[in-house]
């Protein structure tokens, strides 16, 4: 089949999705992607204001969703949107945003289509998603109106070729942790998250709480005391029986001296992960990506951001301009330096009190590292192992293409009780489409063989 016929088929598929009515379900669900990162877009969702007491709000939300046979809701500031499935709302990120005050249309390119929202006094009055060519034809018909073009996915190339260039720095979140606020949740989870009670929660709560209460009791001090008391009474009865039968005098039981840890080492990897999180995730990094960010180098003392100059690039390429970069740095209290054809930001990391952590068993530590790599979806490479008797220093490299708050939080919490030292890290970006090409985090971890435990 030819390329043109493939494109025609794709467009027909999109048109079938976009033109199909979803009013009986409350919203349109569209599986799509931004720079190859897949997500579900929810648009044209039914909306209703909810207020009053918490019981009244919960009833209104459940009844509203039921009326459109929807199982998921999005609650923000007294507004409720319903959907038949999970997904992300762009409308909720657009409405009331001060950056859009002067615009009448908002255009957000996806990978294979374009999202267009019409706004009136801050309220989204219409949402549509169309293939690139049809979106361009529609936008070209809008005369004497202000159109906000946002940075987005691969469809931007076609928009830019028709002089629809990025002119607004608003970031719409789709897959990062920042999008969580705008994600449709199952009704029960949404009610619990917003501390709203409804009778439909009674059975799930009971089912959830019973095993939790049982586990809590089993691990409670009271249960432990009872077990220890039973063991002690049993031991004493046997001991008394043995002493009485042998005729020997009663002896005082000597407690075992607590074992002193063999080695205590500094643990700074978890602290560093926490320190860099605000800089390599969230709004700051999203803004800097629009300034043709190329690399971030990380060590124990600082972060170094490096990007390309934007004054000489073609108009149809992404990039917000050097003026925008200066504005971003001023907003965040940073200082940018310019060298040849690139800009650079140096951000010092605040030193924190060192933590002390005992060496853990070597094999169990490796198992922990492998488990962490599987959870976050990164590769784990063991670069070297230095042996000193029963002690080891293992250098490992975590490598992946997805970096967000959740990844750093999992690594930080997963290594909290392990003797680790952060060495260096790097992030590489494609300045043309904001993609994270490669992320590397290298750490040393100190272990010991099991026979020394």
Secondary structure, DSSP 8 states (H G I E B T S, - for coil): --HHHHHHHHHHHHHHHHHS--TTTTSEEEEEEETTEEEEEEES--EEE--SSHHHHHHHHHHHHHHTT--EEEEETTEEEEESS-EEESHHHHTT-GGGTT-SEEEEE-SSSEEEEEEETTEEEEEEEE-HHHHHHHHHT--S--EEEE--STTHHHHHHTT----------SSSGGGGGGEEEEHHHHHHHTT---TTHHHHHHHHHHHHHHHHHHTSHHHHHHHHHHHHHHHHHHHHHHHHHHT--------------S-EEEE-HHHHHHHHHHHHSSHHHHHHHTTTEEEEEE-SSEEEEEEE--TTS-TTS----HHHHHHHHHHTT--EEEETTEEEEEEE------EEEE-EEHHHHHHHHHHHHHHHT-EEEEEEEEEETTEEEEEEEEEES---HHHHHHHHHHTTTS-EEEEEEEEEE-TTT--EEEEEEEEEEEEE-GGG-
